Amino acid sequence: MTCTENVEFTEILPEDIDELIRYYEQYLNGGDFIGTSIRKAAKENRYYGIKALINNETAGYFSFQKGIVLTYPYPKYEEELRIASKDSVIDTVDALMVIPRFRRKGLASELAKRARKELIKRGVTQYMVEIWMYPDGSIPAKKIYESMGRVLYSKAVPDFYKYAHEYGLVCPVCGKICKCGALLEIIDVN
Ligand SMILES: [Zn+2]
C-alpha cells in the first residue's frame, strides 16, 4: 500500500452483510433481488471475502459466492461457464468495491492479492467473474481481475443485462433498462 493511513484487512463476517448490501445497491446494482440473494448465500455459508478498513471504517471489499452465480439467472451462460470450468473448484466474484473517497490508494490491487490467497487457501482453483462493460465499451476492472491469474475463458456479452429489469435490478449508470454489457471470464488462480 502506498497510503499512509491505517489500513486493516479482515474476513467478511455475517454482521457485515447489511453494510455490504447497502454499498452494493449504491454503487453496483440496485433492487431488492441483490440483497435477497446475498442474504440467502450468506445464510447458506456460500458467501465469503475480504474487507478493507481504513481508520476503522469500511473502505472496500472483495467478496465471492461459491459456485457459478450470475447477477441474475441466465441458463445459457451458466451452462457455457459450467462446461468451460470442467471439474474445477470454481467460485464467483460477488463484488470488488472501493468506496469512492478511498480510491486511488492501491486498495483494489491489495484486495485482489489477498482475495487470491483466500481462494487458494480454500482449495478454489478457478474463479468466474462477470466484469462490468460500460455502454461506451470501457471495462475498467478487467486489468485487476486478470492480474489474479491466467485467463481460461473470456466472452464479451454486450447485451448481458437486457433482462435484468425483469428481476427488479436497477443500473447506477443506465437506470431501469440497462445497456451495459458483461465480460464473462474464468481465471485460473494457481
Ligand atoms: Zn447499465
Boltz pocket constraint, residues with backbone or C-beta under 6 A from the ligand:
constraints:
  - pocket:
      binder: B
      contacts: [[A, 161], [A, 171], [A, 172], [A, 173], [A, 174], [A, 175], [A, 177], [A, 178], [A, 179], [A, 180]]
      max_distance: 6.0
